[in-house]
Amino acid sequence: MQTMMNTLGAHYSSSKSVNSTTEERVFEGEGITLSCNYTGSYSTDTLLWYQQYPRSKPEFLLLITEGGLKTHNESTHPRLSVKLNDEKTRVDLEITSAEVTDSALYYCALRPTVTGNPETLYKNLTSHNIL
């Protein structure tokens, strides 16, 4: 069975932006990498990934800072990981062994994109500093 994944980027400011508008298809059990390219200085930013199912709100998945600090929601499946390229111009969301439940719309953003109280976004997070 095929799993379909879409990625979208979100604009941050006139000097910083992320860009990714693709549709990817993968068979169950295969791995896939969703890439998010960005422009501007990344030195003080974090790049976040969200997942959205049809008729649902976007859910926070993972974030990575320029220094390599990775944070994820407790409910984020361990098959999902995030990686910053050496040039710091792209952040990849890697999904190993895709499942039908991975079929969703994926967003990347340079800052939290929630409305209301953003503190709840970080309520159940786990952090890992990769050296």
Backbone atoms as SQL, in Angstrom:
CREATE TABLE atoms (id INTEGER PRIMARY KEY, chain TEXT, resi INTEGER, resn TEXT, atom TEXT, x REAL, y REAL, z REAL);
INSERT INTO atoms VALUES
  (1, 'A', 1, 'MET', 'N', 0.839, -1.172, 0.000),
  (2, 'A', 1, 'MET', 'CA', 0.000, 0.000, 0.000),
  (3, 'A', 1, 'MET', 'C', 0.884, 1.236, 0.000),
  (4, 'A', 2, 'GLN', 'N', 0.492, 2.230, -0.764),
  (5, 'A', 2, 'GLN', 'CA', 1.260, 3.464, -0.833),
  (6, 'A', 2, 'GLN', 'C', 0.849, 4.424, 0.267),
  (7, 'A', 3, 'THR', 'N', 1.843, 5.125, 0.782),
  (8, 'A', 3, 'THR', 'CA', 1.620, 6.196, 1.739),
  (9, 'A', 3, 'THR', 'C', 1.976, 7.491, 1.038),
  (10, 'A', 4, 'MET', 'N', 1.143, 8.519, 1.203),
  (11, 'A', 4, 'MET', 'CA', 1.409, 9.796, 0.550),
  (12, 'A', 4, 'MET', 'C', 1.713, 10.845, 1.600),
  (13, 'A', 5, 'MET', 'N', 2.747, 11.636, 1.361),
  (14, 'A', 5, 'MET', 'CA', 3.148, 12.683, 2.279),
  (15, 'A', 5, 'MET', 'C', 3.370, 13.964, 1.511),
  (16, 'A', 6, 'ASN', 'N', 2.854, 15.057, 2.016),
  (17, 'A', 6, 'ASN', 'CA', 3.061, 16.378, 1.428),
  (18, 'A', 6, 'ASN', 'C', 3.863, 17.211, 2.398),
  (19, 'A', 7, 'THR', 'N', 4.721, 18.082, 1.891),
  (20, 'A', 7, 'THR', 'CA', 5.436, 19.015, 2.755),
  (21, 'A', 7, 'THR', 'C', 5.176, 20.433, 2.290),
  (22, 'A', 8, 'LEU', 'N', 5.047, 21.319, 3.253),
  (23, 'A', 8, 'LEU', 'CA', 4.847, 22.739, 2.978),
  (24, 'A', 8, 'LEU', 'C', 5.787, 23.544, 3.844),
  (25, 'A', 9, 'GLY', 'N', 6.268, 24.649, 3.317),
  (26, 'A', 9, 'GLY', 'CA', 7.102, 25.558, 4.095),
  (27, 'A', 9, 'GLY', 'C', 6.293, 26.746, 4.557),
  (28, 'A', 10, 'ALA', 'N', 6.788, 27.410, 5.578),
  (29, 'A', 10, 'ALA', 'CA', 6.113, 28.602, 6.104),
  (30, 'A', 10, 'ALA', 'C', 7.065, 29.780, 6.057),
  (31, 'A', 11, 'HIS', 'N', 6.594, 30.919, 5.624),
  (32, 'A', 11, 'HIS', 'CA', 7.417, 32.126, 5.524),
  (33, 'A', 11, 'HIS', 'C', 7.625, 32.718, 6.909),
  (34, 'A', 12, 'TYR', 'N', 8.811, 33.199, 7.211),
  (35, 'A', 12, 'TYR', 'CA', 9.133, 33.752, 8.528),
  (36, 'A', 12, 'TYR', 'C', 9.220, 35.265, 8.501),
  (37, 'A', 13, 'SER', 'N', 10.048, 35.835, 7.659),
  (38, 'A', 13, 'SER', 'CA', 10.169, 37.289, 7.529),
  (39, 'A', 13, 'SER', 'C', 10.740, 37.583, 6.148),
  (40, 'A', 14, 'SER', 'N', 10.943, 38.860, 5.853),
  (41, 'A', 14, 'SER', 'CA', 11.452, 39.194, 4.522),
  (42, 'A', 14, 'SER', 'C', 12.876, 38.689, 4.300),
  (43, 'A', 15, 'SER', 'N', 13.632, 38.458, 5.369),
  (44, 'A', 15, 'SER', 'CA', 15.008, 37.999, 5.197),
  (45, 'A', 15, 'SER', 'C', 15.190, 36.511, 5.485),
  (46, 'A', 16, 'LYS', 'N', 14.159, 35.863, 6.003),
  (47, 'A', 16, 'LYS', 'CA', 14.261, 34.443, 6.321),
  (48, 'A', 16, 'LYS', 'C', 13.018, 33.735, 5.806),
  (49, 'A', 17, 'SER', 'N', 13.212, 32.583, 5.204),
  (50, 'A', 17, 'SER', 'CA', 12.056, 31.816, 4.759),
  (51, 'A', 17, 'SER', 'C', 12.436, 30.356, 4.614),
  (52, 'A', 18, 'VAL', 'N', 11.419, 29.509, 4.651),
  (53, 'A', 18, 'VAL', 'CA', 11.605, 28.086, 4.400),
  (54, 'A', 18, 'VAL', 'C', 10.769, 27.736, 3.184),
  (55, 'A', 19, 'ASN', 'N', 11.231, 26.749, 2.444),
  (56, 'A', 19, 'ASN', 'CA', 10.547, 26.416, 1.214),
  (57, 'A', 19, 'ASN', 'C', 10.566, 24.921, 0.982),
  (58, 'A', 20, 'SER', 'N', 9.383, 24.360, 0.839),
  (59, 'A', 20, 'SER', 'CA', 9.263, 22.962, 0.488),
  (60, 'A', 20, 'SER', 'C', 7.807, 22.698, 0.139),
  (61, 'A', 21, 'THR', 'N', 7.524, 22.430, -1.101),
  (62, 'A', 21, 'THR', 'CA', 6.156, 22.130, -1.514),
  (63, 'A', 21, 'THR', 'C', 6.198, 20.946, -2.461),
  (64, 'A', 22, 'THR', 'N', 6.242, 19.765, -1.894),
  (65, 'A', 22, 'THR', 'CA', 6.324, 18.562, -2.711),
  (66, 'A', 22, 'THR', 'C', 5.312, 17.536, -2.234),
  (67, 'A', 23, 'GLU', 'N', 5.028, 16.604, -3.109),
  (68, 'A', 23, 'GLU', 'CA', 4.207, 15.457, -2.747),
  (69, 'A', 23, 'GLU', 'C', 5.075, 14.233, -2.947),
  (70, 'A', 24, 'GLU', 'N', 5.178, 13.417, -1.939),
  (71, 'A', 24, 'GLU', 'CA', 6.017, 12.223, -2.000),
  (72, 'A', 24, 'GLU', 'C', 5.140, 10.994, -1.812),
  (73, 'A', 25, 'ARG', 'N', 5.494, 9.933, -2.493),
  (74, 'A', 25, 'ARG', 'CA', 4.795, 8.657, -2.326),
  (75, 'A', 25, 'ARG', 'C', 5.831, 7.597, -1.982),
  (76, 'A', 26, 'VAL', 'N', 5.461, 6.750, -1.054),
  (77, 'A', 26, 'VAL', 'CA', 6.367, 5.702, -0.612),
  (78, 'A', 26, 'VAL', 'C', 5.529, 4.476, -0.262),
  (79, 'A', 27, 'PHE', 'N', 6.087, 3.296, -0.447),
  (80, 'A', 27, 'PHE', 'CA', 5.394, 2.076, -0.078),
  (81, 'A', 27, 'PHE', 'C', 5.626, 1.777, 1.400),
  (82, 'A', 28, 'GLU', 'N', 4.660, 1.105, 1.994),
  (83, 'A', 28, 'GLU', 'CA', 4.792, 0.705, 3.391),
  (84, 'A', 28, 'GLU', 'C', 6.101, -0.040, 3.594),
  (85, 'A', 29, 'GLY', 'N', 6.783, 0.285, 4.686),
  (86, 'A', 29, 'GLY', 'CA', 8.032, -0.370, 5.012),
  (87, 'A', 29, 'GLY', 'C', 9.263, 0.326, 4.459),
  (88, 'A', 30, 'GLU', 'N', 9.079, 1.210, 3.478),
  (89, 'A', 30, 'GLU', 'CA', 10.208, 1.949, 2.915),
  (90, 'A', 30, 'GLU', 'C', 10.494, 3.196, 3.740),
  (91, 'A', 31, 'GLY', 'N', 11.709, 3.698, 3.621),
  (92, 'A', 31, 'GLY', 'CA', 12.080, 4.944, 4.276),
  (93, 'A', 31, 'GLY', 'C', 11.868, 6.121, 3.342),
  (94, 'A', 32, 'ILE', 'N', 11.729, 7.301, 3.924),
  (95, 'A', 32, 'ILE', 'CA', 11.537, 8.513, 3.129),
  (96, 'A', 32, 'ILE', 'C', 12.158, 9.690, 3.864),
  (97, 'A', 33, 'THR', 'N', 12.678, 10.637, 3.105),
  (98, 'A', 33, 'THR', 'CA', 13.223, 11.869, 3.669),
  (99, 'A', 33, 'THR', 'C', 12.458, 13.044, 3.083),
  (100, 'A', 34, 'LEU', 'N', 11.874, 13.866, 3.957),
  (101, 'A', 34, 'LEU', 'CA', 11.197, 15.095, 3.558),
  (102, 'A', 34, 'LEU', 'C', 12.144, 16.244, 3.871),
  (103, 'A', 35, 'SER', 'N', 12.445, 17.059, 2.889),
  (104, 'A', 35, 'SER', 'CA', 13.429, 18.131, 3.065),
  (105, 'A', 35, 'SER', 'C', 12.762, 19.489, 3.131),
  (106, 'A', 36, 'CYS', 'N', 13.345, 20.352, 3.952),
  (107, 'A', 36, 'CYS', 'CA', 12.884, 21.725, 4.092),
  (108, 'A', 36, 'CYS', 'C', 14.096, 22.630, 3.906),
  (109, 'A', 37, 'ASN', 'N', 14.104, 23.395, 2.826),
  (110, 'A', 37, 'ASN', 'CA', 15.199, 24.325, 2.543),
  (111, 'A', 37, 'ASN', 'C', 14.862, 25.683, 3.125),
  (112, 'A', 38, 'TYR', 'N', 15.871, 26.406, 3.595),
  (113, 'A', 38, 'TYR', 'CA', 15.602, 27.734, 4.140),
  (114, 'A', 38, 'TYR', 'C', 16.706, 28.695, 3.747),
  (115, 'A', 39, 'THR', 'N', 16.366, 29.984, 3.791),
  (116, 'A', 39, 'THR', 'CA', 17.318, 31.041, 3.479),
  (117, 'A', 39, 'THR', 'C', 17.402, 31.976, 4.666),
  (118, 'A', 40, 'GLY', 'N', 18.472, 32.741, 4.730),
  (119, 'A', 40, 'GLY', 'CA', 18.671, 33.661, 5.846),
  (120, 'A', 40, 'GLY', 'C', 19.554, 33.027, 6.897),
  (121, 'A', 41, 'SER', 'N', 19.832, 33.774, 7.949),
  (122, 'A', 41, 'SER', 'CA', 20.683, 33.285, 9.030),
  (123, 'A', 41, 'SER', 'C', 19.924, 32.292, 9.880),
  (124, 'A', 42, 'TYR', 'N', 20.547, 31.160, 10.131),
  (125, 'A', 42, 'TYR', 'CA', 19.933, 30.136, 10.977),
  (126, 'A', 42, 'TYR', 'C', 20.533, 30.159, 12.378),
  (127, 'A', 43, 'SER', 'N', 21.437, 31.055, 12.674),
  (128, 'A', 43, 'SER', 'CA', 22.210, 31.013, 13.918),
  (129, 'A', 43, 'SER', 'C', 21.362, 31.171, 15.171),
  (130, 'A', 44, 'THR', 'N', 20.220, 31.814, 15.104),
  (131, 'A', 44, 'THR', 'CA', 19.401, 31.992, 16.303),
  (132, 'A', 44, 'THR', 'C', 18.024, 31.368, 16.152),
  (133, 'A', 45, 'ASP', 'N', 17.822, 30.607, 15.114),
  (134, 'A', 45, 'ASP', 'CA', 16.505, 30.046, 14.852),
  (135, 'A', 45, 'ASP', 'C', 16.432, 28.575, 15.210),
  (136, 'A', 46, 'THR', 'N', 15.216, 28.119, 15.332),
  (137, 'A', 46, 'THR', 'CA', 14.941, 26.699, 15.429),
  (138, 'A', 46, 'THR', 'C', 14.054, 26.350, 14.253),
  (139, 'A', 47, 'LEU', 'N', 14.212, 25.166, 13.731),
  (140, 'A', 47, 'LEU', 'CA', 13.344, 24.736, 12.659),
  (141, 'A', 47, 'LEU', 'C', 12.462, 23.624, 13.189),
  (142, 'A', 48, 'LEU', 'N', 11.166, 23.760, 12.994),
  (143, 'A', 48, 'LEU', 'CA', 10.183, 22.842, 13.550),
  (144, 'A', 48, 'LEU', 'C', 9.463, 22.085, 12.446),
  (145, 'A', 49, 'TRP', 'N', 9.062, 20.857, 12.751),
  (146, 'A', 49, 'TRP', 'CA', 8.245, 20.049, 11.852),
  (147, 'A', 49, 'TRP', 'C', 6.918, 19.763, 12.533),
  (148, 'A', 50, 'TYR', 'N', 5.846, 19.860, 11.750),
  (149, 'A', 50, 'TYR', 'CA', 4.493, 19.553, 12.208),
  (150, 'A', 50, 'TYR', 'C', 3.884, 18.518, 11.268),
  (151, 'A', 51, 'GLN', 'N', 2.912, 17.766, 11.782),
  (152, 'A', 51, 'GLN', 'CA', 2.183, 16.785, 10.984),
  (153, 'A', 51, 'GLN', 'C', 0.696, 17.110, 11.097),
  (154, 'A', 52, 'GLN', 'N', -0.025, 17.046, 9.974),
  (155, 'A', 52, 'GLN', 'CA', -1.454, 17.337, 10.006),
  (156, 'A', 52, 'GLN', 'C', -2.218, 16.276, 9.226),
  (157, 'A', 53, 'TYR', 'N', -3.164, 15.640, 9.916),
  (158, 'A', 53, 'TYR', 'CA', -4.053, 14.679, 9.273),
  (159, 'A', 53, 'TYR', 'C', -5.267, 15.417, 8.725),
  (160, 'A', 54, 'PRO', 'N', -5.958, 14.840, 7.746),
  (161, 'A', 54, 'PRO', 'CA', -7.157, 15.498, 7.204),
  (162, 'A', 54, 'PRO', 'C', -8.162, 15.830, 8.312),
  (163, 'A', 55, 'ARG', 'N', -8.740, 17.011, 8.226),
  (164, 'A', 55, 'ARG', 'CA', -9.744, 17.511, 9.164),
  (165, 'A', 55, 'ARG', 'C', -9.233, 17.579, 10.604),
  (166, 'A', 56, 'SER', 'N', -7.929, 17.722, 10.771),
  (167, 'A', 56, 'SER', 'CA', -7.323, 17.844, 12.102),
  (168, 'A', 56, 'SER', 'C', -6.397, 19.050, 12.123),
  (169, 'A', 57, 'LYS', 'N', -6.042, 19.484, 13.315),
  (170, 'A', 57, 'LYS', 'CA', -5.102, 20.597, 13.450),
  (171, 'A', 57, 'LYS', 'C', -3.665, 20.076, 13.332),
  (172, 'A', 58, 'PRO', 'N', -2.721, 20.927, 12.956),
  (173, 'A', 58, 'PRO', 'CA', -1.314, 20.501, 12.909),
  (174, 'A', 58, 'PRO', 'C', -0.817, 20.134, 14.310),
  (175, 'A', 59, 'GLU', 'N', -0.025, 19.086, 14.387),
  (176, 'A', 59, 'GLU', 'CA', 0.557, 18.629, 15.652),
  (177, 'A', 59, 'GLU', 'C', 2.074, 18.757, 15.575),
  (178, 'A', 60, 'PHE', 'N', 2.671, 19.319, 16.618),
  (179, 'A', 60, 'PHE', 'CA', 4.125, 19.461, 16.688),
  (180, 'A', 60, 'PHE', 'C', 4.781, 18.086, 16.728),
  (181, 'A', 61, 'LEU', 'N', 5.830, 17.895, 15.913),
  (182, 'A', 61, 'LEU', 'CA', 6.588, 16.645, 15.896),
  (183, 'A', 61, 'LEU', 'C', 7.970, 16.817, 16.496),
  (184, 'A', 62, 'LEU', 'N', 8.807, 17.617, 15.821),
  (185, 'A', 62, 'LEU', 'CA', 10.226, 17.722, 16.159),
  (186, 'A', 62, 'LEU', 'C', 10.731, 19.126, 15.899),
  (187, 'A', 63, 'LEU', 'N', 11.819, 19.484, 16.594),
  (188, 'A', 63, 'LEU', 'CA', 12.527, 20.717, 16.253),
  (189, 'A', 63, 'LEU', 'C', 14.012, 20.473, 16.390),
  (190, 'A', 64, 'ILE', 'N', 14.785, 21.296, 15.702),
  (191, 'A', 64, 'ILE', 'CA', 16.241, 21.241, 15.805),
  (192, 'A', 64, 'ILE', 'C', 16.761, 22.671, 15.811),
  (193, 'A', 65, 'THR', 'N', 17.753, 22.928, 16.671),
  (194, 'A', 65, 'THR', 'CA', 18.374, 24.252, 16.725),
  (195, 'A', 65, 'THR', 'C', 19.658, 24.235, 15.901),
  (196, 'A', 66, 'GLU', 'N', 20.196, 25.409, 15.636),
  (197, 'A', 66, 'GLU', 'CA', 21.440, 25.528, 14.878),
  (198, 'A', 66, 'GLU', 'C', 22.569, 24.782, 15.572),
  (199, 'A', 67, 'GLY', 'N', 22.541, 24.738, 16.896),
  (200, 'A', 67, 'GLY', 'CA', 23.579, 24.046, 17.651),
  (201, 'A', 67, 'GLY', 'C', 23.408, 22.541, 17.706),
  (202, 'A', 68, 'GLY', 'N', 22.336, 22.021, 17.125),
  (203, 'A', 68, 'GLY', 'CA', 22.133, 20.580, 17.092),
  (204, 'A', 68, 'GLY', 'C', 21.227, 20.038, 18.174),
  (205, 'A', 69, 'LEU', 'N', 20.674, 20.906, 19.027),
  (206, 'A', 69, 'LEU', 'CA', 19.745, 20.445, 20.056),
  (207, 'A', 69, 'LEU', 'C', 18.471, 19.975, 19.383),
  (208, 'A', 70, 'LYS', 'N', 18.068, 18.750, 19.675),
  (209, 'A', 70, 'LYS', 'CA', 16.861, 18.182, 19.078),
  (210, 'A', 70, 'LYS', 'C', 15.818, 17.981, 20.170),
  (211, 'A', 71, 'THR', 'N', 14.594, 18.350, 19.863),
  (212, 'A', 71, 'THR', 'CA', 13.490, 18.220, 20.801),
  (213, 'A', 71, 'THR', 'C', 12.313, 17.611, 20.058),
  (214, 'A', 72, 'HIS', 'N', 11.578, 16.750, 20.751),
  (215, 'A', 72, 'HIS', 'CA', 10.408, 16.149, 20.112),
  (216, 'A', 72, 'HIS', 'C', 9.279, 15.993, 21.106),
  (217, 'A', 73, 'ASN', 'N', 8.084, 15.888, 20.581),
  (218, 'A', 73, 'ASN', 'CA', 6.913, 15.632, 21.391),
  (219, 'A', 73, 'ASN', 'C', 7.016, 14.197, 21.906),
  (220, 'A', 74, 'GLU', 'N', 6.556, 13.942, 23.135),
  (221, 'A', 74, 'GLU', 'CA', 6.644, 12.590, 23.701),
  (222, 'A', 74, 'GLU', 'C', 5.939, 11.557, 22.839),
  (223, 'A', 75, 'SER', 'N', 4.901, 11.966, 22.124),
  (224, 'A', 75, 'SER', 'CA', 4.147, 11.013, 21.309),
  (225, 'A', 75, 'SER', 'C', 4.752, 10.809, 19.916),
  (226, 'A', 76, 'THR', 'N', 5.828, 11.529, 19.593),
  (227, 'A', 76, 'THR', 'CA', 6.471, 11.362, 18.288),
  (228, 'A', 76, 'THR', 'C', 7.100, 9.976, 18.204),
  (229, 'A', 77, 'HIS', 'N', 6.784, 9.263, 17.155),
  (230, 'A', 77, 'HIS', 'CA', 7.269, 7.897, 16.991),
  (231, 'A', 77, 'HIS', 'C', 8.780, 7.885, 16.776),
  (232, 'A', 78, 'PRO', 'N', 9.493, 6.893, 17.352),
  (233, 'A', 78, 'PRO', 'CA', 10.953, 6.838, 17.185),
  (234, 'A', 78, 'PRO', 'C', 11.398, 6.600, 15.741),
  (235, 'A', 79, 'ARG', 'N', 10.491, 6.238, 14.847),
  (236, 'A', 79, 'ARG', 'CA', 10.846, 6.089, 13.432),
  (237, 'A', 79, 'ARG', 'C', 11.094, 7.431, 12.762),
  (238, 'A', 80, 'LEU', 'N', 10.730, 8.532, 13.434),
  (239, 'A', 80, 'LEU', 'CA', 10.914, 9.874, 12.886),
  (240, 'A', 80, 'LEU', 'C', 12.133, 10.526, 13.511),
  (241, 'A', 81, 'SER', 'N', 12.963, 11.134, 12.676),
  (242, 'A', 81, 'SER', 'CA', 14.125, 11.863, 13.185),
  (243, 'A', 81, 'SER', 'C', 14.350, 13.093, 12.314),
  (244, 'A', 82, 'VAL', 'N', 15.138, 14.029, 12.841),
  (245, 'A', 82, 'VAL', 'CA', 15.403, 15.279, 12.132),
  (246, 'A', 82, 'VAL', 'C', 16.911, 15.459, 12.016),
  (247, 'A', 83, 'LYS', 'N', 17.349, 16.000, 10.876),
  (248, 'A', 83, 'LYS', 'CA', 18.781, 16.162, 10.638),
  (249, 'A', 83, 'LYS', 'C', 19.029, 17.476, 9.905),
  (250, 'A', 84, 'LEU', 'N', 20.019, 18.230, 10.377),
  (251, 'A', 84, 'LEU', 'CA', 20.443, 19.491, 9.765),
  (252, 'A', 84, 'LEU', 'C', 21.636, 19.203, 8.860),
  (253, 'A', 85, 'ASN', 'N', 21.604, 19.685, 7.613),
  (254, 'A', 85, 'ASN', 'CA', 22.743, 19.432, 6.724),
  (255, 'A', 85, 'ASN', 'C', 23.940, 20.293, 7.139),
  (256, 'A', 86, 'ASP', 'N', 25.119, 19.929, 6.662),
  (257, 'A', 86, 'ASP', 'CA', 26.359, 20.608, 7.060),
  (258, 'A', 86, 'ASP', 'C', 26.366, 22.090, 6.707),
  (259, 'A', 87, 'GLU', 'N', 25.752, 22.453, 5.605),
  (260, 'A', 87, 'GLU', 'CA', 25.731, 23.857, 5.173),
  (261, 'A', 87, 'GLU', 'C', 24.681, 24.678, 5.925),
  (262, 'A', 88, 'LYS', 'N', 23.866, 24.009, 6.716),
  (263, 'A', 88, 'LYS', 'CA', 22.787, 24.649, 7.486),
  (264, 'A', 88, 'LYS', 'C', 21.833, 25.413, 6.577),
  (265, 'A', 89, 'THR', 'N', 21.485, 24.768, 5.471),
  (266, 'A', 89, 'THR', 'CA', 20.520, 25.342, 4.536),
  (267, 'A', 89, 'THR', 'C', 19.309, 24.432, 4.344),
  (268, 'A', 90, 'ARG', 'N', 19.333, 23.267, 4.998),
  (269, 'A', 90, 'ARG', 'CA', 18.252, 22.301, 4.826),
  (270, 'A', 90, 'ARG', 'C', 18.096, 21.472, 6.098),
  (271, 'A', 91, 'VAL', 'N', 16.855, 21.212, 6.453),
  (272, 'A', 91, 'VAL', 'CA', 16.558, 20.307, 7.558),
  (273, 'A', 91, 'VAL', 'C', 15.691, 19.185, 7.011),
  (274, 'A', 92, 'ASP', 'N', 16.128, 17.950, 7.244),
  (275, 'A', 92, 'ASP', 'CA', 15.416, 16.779, 6.740),
  (276, 'A', 92, 'ASP', 'C', 14.637, 16.102, 7.854),
  (277, 'A', 93, 'LEU', 'N', 13.411, 15.722, 7.536),
  (278, 'A', 93, 'LEU', 'CA', 12.616, 14.864, 8.407),
  (279, 'A', 93, 'LEU', 'C', 12.719, 13.472, 7.817),
  (280, 'A', 94, 'GLU', 'N', 13.313, 12.557, 8.568),
  (281, 'A', 94, 'GLU', 'CA', 13.514, 11.197, 8.076),
  (282, 'A', 94, 'GLU', 'C', 12.508, 10.271, 8.741),
  (283, 'A', 95, 'ILE', 'N', 11.812, 9.486, 7.919),
  (284, 'A', 95, 'ILE', 'CA', 10.843, 8.516, 8.418),
  (285, 'A', 95, 'ILE', 'C', 11.314, 7.150, 7.948),
  (286, 'A', 96, 'THR', 'N', 11.619, 6.277, 8.892),
  (287, 'A', 96, 'THR', 'CA', 12.039, 4.927, 8.536),
  (288, 'A', 96, 'THR', 'C', 10.825, 4.013, 8.588),
  (289, 'A', 97, 'SER', 'N', 10.800, 3.034, 7.730),
  (290, 'A', 97, 'SER', 'CA', 9.734, 2.042, 7.691),
  (291, 'A', 97, 'SER', 'C', 8.347, 2.694, 7.727),
  (292, 'A', 98, 'ALA', 'N', 8.014, 3.417, 6.664),
  (293, 'A', 98, 'ALA', 'CA', 6.753, 4.164, 6.596),
  (294, 'A', 98, 'ALA', 'C', 5.542, 3.264, 6.821),
  (295, 'A', 99, 'GLU', 'N', 4.553, 3.831, 7.476),
  (296, 'A', 99, 'GLU', 'CA', 3.288, 3.151, 7.742),
  (297, 'A', 99, 'GLU', 'C', 2.155, 3.975, 7.147),
  (298, 'A', 100, 'VAL', 'N', 1.004, 3.346, 6.951),
  (299, 'A', 100, 'VAL', 'CA', -0.151, 4.050, 6.411),
  (300, 'A', 100, 'VAL', 'C', -0.499, 5.245, 7.287),
  (301, 'A', 101, 'THR', 'N', -0.306, 5.130, 8.589),
  (302, 'A', 101, 'THR', 'CA', -0.629, 6.233, 9.505),
  (303, 'A', 101, 'THR', 'C', 0.297, 7.433, 9.328),
  (304, 'A', 102, 'ASP', 'N', 1.372, 7.285, 8.569),
  (305, 'A', 102, 'ASP', 'CA', 2.263, 8.413, 8.284),
  (306, 'A', 102, 'ASP', 'C', 1.733, 9.286, 7.147),
  (307, 'A', 103, 'SER', 'N', 0.703, 8.836, 6.465),
  (308, 'A', 103, 'SER', 'CA', 0.139, 9.597, 5.359),
  (309, 'A', 103, 'SER', 'C', -0.519, 10.856, 5.906),
  (310, 'A', 104, 'ALA', 'N', 0.103, 12.008, 5.626),
  (311, 'A', 104, 'ALA', 'CA', -0.346, 13.274, 6.214),
  (312, 'A', 104, 'ALA', 'C', 0.319, 14.424, 5.484),
  (313, 'A', 105, 'LEU', 'N', -0.040, 15.621, 5.893),
  (314, 'A', 105, 'LEU', 'CA', 0.603, 16.840, 5.429),
  (315, 'A', 105, 'LEU', 'C', 1.646, 17.213, 6.471),
  (316, 'A', 106, 'TYR', 'N', 2.877, 17.499, 6.035),
  (317, 'A', 106, 'TYR', 'CA', 3.963, 17.855, 6.943),
  (318, 'A', 106, 'TYR', 'C', 4.367, 19.300, 6.681),
  (319, 'A', 107, 'TYR', 'N', 4.489, 20.072, 7.751),
  (320, 'A', 107, 'TYR', 'CA', 4.878, 21.477, 7.663),
  (321, 'A', 107, 'TYR', 'C', 6.236, 21.675, 8.315),
  (322, 'A', 108, 'CYS', 'N', 7.040, 22.553, 7.751),
  (323, 'A', 108, 'CYS', 'CA', 8.247, 22.993, 8.440),
  (324, 'A', 108, 'CYS', 'C', 8.128, 24.492, 8.658),
  (325, 'A', 109, 'ALA', 'N', 8.698, 24.970, 9.762),
  (326, 'A', 109, 'ALA', 'CA', 8.597, 26.385, 10.111),
  (327, 'A', 109, 'ALA', 'C', 9.841, 26.811, 10.875),
  (328, 'A', 110, 'LEU', 'N', 10.197, 28.105, 10.787),
  (329, 'A', 110, 'LEU', 'CA', 11.368, 28.642, 11.482),
  (330, 'A', 110, 'LEU', 'C', 11.063, 29.139, 12.886),
  (331, 'A', 111, 'ARG', 'N', 9.827, 29.086, 13.291),
  (332, 'A', 111, 'ARG', 'CA', 9.457, 29.431, 14.657),
  (333, 'A', 111, 'ARG', 'C', 8.116, 28.783, 14.937),
  (334, 'A', 112, 'PRO', 'N', 7.733, 28.644, 16.214),
  (335, 'A', 112, 'PRO', 'CA', 6.435, 28.026, 16.514),
  (336, 'A', 112, 'PRO', 'C', 5.312, 28.762, 15.784),
  (337, 'A', 113, 'THR', 'N', 4.390, 28.011, 15.232),
  (338, 'A', 113, 'THR', 'CA', 3.316, 28.606, 14.443),
  (339, 'A', 113, 'THR', 'C', 1.960, 28.265, 15.035),
  (340, 'A', 114, 'VAL', 'N', 1.858, 28.366, 16.348),
  (341, 'A', 114, 'VAL', 'CA', 0.586, 28.083, 17.007),
  (342, 'A', 114, 'VAL', 'C', -0.108, 29.390, 17.340),
  (343, 'A', 115, 'THR', 'N', -1.405, 29.311, 17.518),
  (344, 'A', 115, 'THR', 'CA', -2.153, 30.464, 17.999),
  (345, 'A', 115, 'THR', 'C', -2.536, 30.185, 19.441),
  (346, 'A', 116, 'GLY', 'N', -2.857, 31.210, 20.175),
  (347, 'A', 116, 'GLY', 'CA', -3.199, 31.014, 21.578),
  (348, 'A', 116, 'GLY', 'C', -1.947, 30.997, 22.427),
  (349, 'A', 117, 'ASN', 'N', -1.919, 30.120, 23.421),
  (350, 'A', 117, 'ASN', 'CA', -0.819, 30.041, 24.372),
  (351, 'A', 117, 'ASN', 'C', 0.276, 29.118, 23.839),
  (352, 'A', 118, 'PRO', 'N', 1.409, 29.654, 23.347),
  (353, 'A', 118, 'PRO', 'CA', 2.449, 28.791, 22.791),
  (354, 'A', 118, 'PRO', 'C', 3.163, 27.939, 23.829),
  (355, 'A', 119, 'GLU', 'N', 3.015, 28.245, 25.127),
  (356, 'A', 119, 'GLU', 'CA', 3.675, 27.431, 26.150),
  (357, 'A', 119, 'GLU', 'C', 3.170, 25.999, 26.127),
  (358, 'A', 120, 'THR', 'N', 1.914, 25.784, 25.748),
  (359, 'A', 120, 'THR', 'CA', 1.388, 24.424, 25.706),
  (360, 'A', 120, 'THR', 'C', 2.061, 23.594, 24.624),
  (361, 'A', 121, 'LEU', 'N', 2.659, 24.241, 23.636),
  (362, 'A', 121, 'LEU', 'CA', 3.381, 23.535, 22.585),
  (363, 'A', 121, 'LEU', 'C', 4.520, 22.714, 23.169),
  (364, 'A', 122, 'TYR', 'N', 5.146, 23.228, 24.220),
  (365, 'A', 122, 'TYR', 'CA', 6.324, 22.586, 24.795),
  (366, 'A', 122, 'TYR', 'C', 6.012, 21.801, 26.063),
  (367, 'A', 123, 'LYS', 'N', 4.755, 21.485, 26.303),
  (368, 'A', 123, 'LYS', 'CA', 4.345, 20.838, 27.539),
  (369, 'A', 123, 'LYS', 'C', 4.963, 19.451, 27.715),
  (370, 'A', 124, 'ASN', 'N', 4.945, 18.614, 26.710),
  (371, 'A', 124, 'ASN', 'CA', 5.398, 17.230, 26.831),
  (372, 'A', 124, 'ASN', 'C', 6.572, 16.934, 25.908),
  (373, 'A', 125, 'LEU', 'N', 7.637, 17.688, 26.055),
  (374, 'A', 125, 'LEU', 'CA', 8.777, 17.527, 25.162),
  (375, 'A', 125, 'LEU', 'C', 9.922, 16.780, 25.824),
  (376, 'A', 126, 'THR', 'N', 10.702, 16.122, 25.022),
  (377, 'A', 126, 'THR', 'CA', 11.927, 15.481, 25.457),
  (378, 'A', 126, 'THR', 'C', 13.052, 16.074, 24.625),
  (379, 'A', 127, 'SER', 'N', 14.164, 16.433, 25.259),
  (380, 'A', 127, 'SER', 'CA', 15.278, 17.051, 24.537),
  (381, 'A', 127, 'SER', 'C', 16.488, 16.133, 24.517),
  (382, 'A', 128, 'HIS', 'N', 17.231, 16.200, 23.429),
  (383, 'A', 128, 'HIS', 'CA', 18.480, 15.453, 23.290),
  (384, 'A', 128, 'HIS', 'C', 19.498, 16.377, 22.661),
  (385, 'A', 129, 'ASN', 'N', 20.636, 16.539, 23.297),
  (386, 'A', 129, 'ASN', 'CA', 21.698, 17.352, 22.711),
  (387, 'A', 129, 'ASN', 'C', 22.661, 16.419, 22.011),
  (388, 'A', 130, 'ILE', 'N', 22.781, 16.548, 20.712),
  (389, 'A', 130, 'ILE', 'CA', 23.654, 15.691, 19.922),
  (390, 'A', 130, 'ILE', 'C', 24.997, 16.388, 19.773),
  (391, 'A', 131, 'LEU', 'N', 26.053, 15.758, 20.256),
  (392, 'A', 131, 'LEU', 'CA', 27.386, 16.358, 20.198),
  (393, 'A', 131, 'LEU', 'C', 28.137, 15.899, 18.977);
